Amino acid sequence: MTRIKLTLELLTSVVLAGTLSTLAQSQCAGRIPTSQSVSQARDAQDAPTAKRPPQAKSKAELDDYNAANAATEIVAVEKAATDFAAKYPASELRLLLYKSAMRKAQRLGNGEKTEAFAMKVQELDTDDPEALINLSGAIVERSQPGDLDFEKQMAEAAKLAMQATKTVDTDIIPPAGAPPEQVEVYRNFLRSSAWGTLGTIAYNRNQFVEAEKNLTKAIDAFPQQVDPVMVVRLALSLDKQEKYAAALVQADKAVAMTQSGNAVGDTARNEQSRLRQLLNKK
């Protein structure tokens, strides 16, 4: 069976156009945060250890940040971020700019640049859950079970994703005035992404019980936008444990969520057919 790749891009195609995009745009709005906005952000996050939003030290710094953040083409995005970081090597806004660049690269489907910007984000905030998830997913994407360092790579990817499941509660910096329910939607999306990556890692390691557990957590964390890749992989994980009836339930769901003619849809239909044949024999 063709290996299905679980990518954050699959999950963000809609979310980045909605909640995530709204939060990011508000967070990166062209204004210097005040002590009041910092307090509001902390209230929105509803956590005693919430990090304050990055702040500009001058209007010139903020203006240059806004100009850099206006870039859209990947080459221009990278140059703008690099130039801004060189001009303001101590600026707190570097974090926002690299996070914005990471998301832009992701929307453009540029995995290499997404990973590169995620590394920049992590250099500035080692616990940023979005960067951790992107870095973990990048490792999973390029690793194959036959690779000599496969287990080492999977262990590193699992460490990053597991860290994200914890820091999602402490390291999201909501913009001032962000509705708490909207922030929680974003958190749940990131939780789902992290657990989905952990489920993929377990599946690739042939740890099907662990894969079932993690993929179920991923689906439950963000039920309003379930990734069919996770559902297919959950069906396969149950199948590998000979839980055929439960696997068919998930395969049926995956078929209903997809169309034939692509890797996910075809895999779902093949799995559904296989399970029906197995169960009909009993």
HELIX and SHEET records of a PDB file:
HELIX    1   1 LEU A    8  VAL A   15  1                                   8    
HELIX    2   2 THR A   19  GLN A   27  1                                   9    
HELIX    3   3 SER A   35  GLN A   45  1                                  11    
HELIX    4   4 LYS A   59  ASN A   69  1                                  11    
HELIX    5   5 ILE A   74  LYS A   87  1                                  14    
HELIX    6   6 LEU A   93  ARG A  107  1                                  15    
HELIX    7   7 GLY A  111  LEU A  124  1                                  14    
HELIX    8   8 PRO A  129  ARG A  142  1                                  14    
HELIX    9   9 PHE A  150  THR A  167  1                                  18    
HELIX   10  10 PRO A  180  ASN A  204  1                                  25    
HELIX   11  11 PHE A  208  ALA A  221  1                                  14    
HELIX   12  12 PRO A  223  GLN A  225  5                                   3    
HELIX   13  13 PRO A  228  LYS A  240  1                                  13    
HELIX   14  14 TYR A  244  MET A  257  1                                  14    
HELIX   15  15 ALA A  263  ASN A  280  1                                  18    
END                                                                             
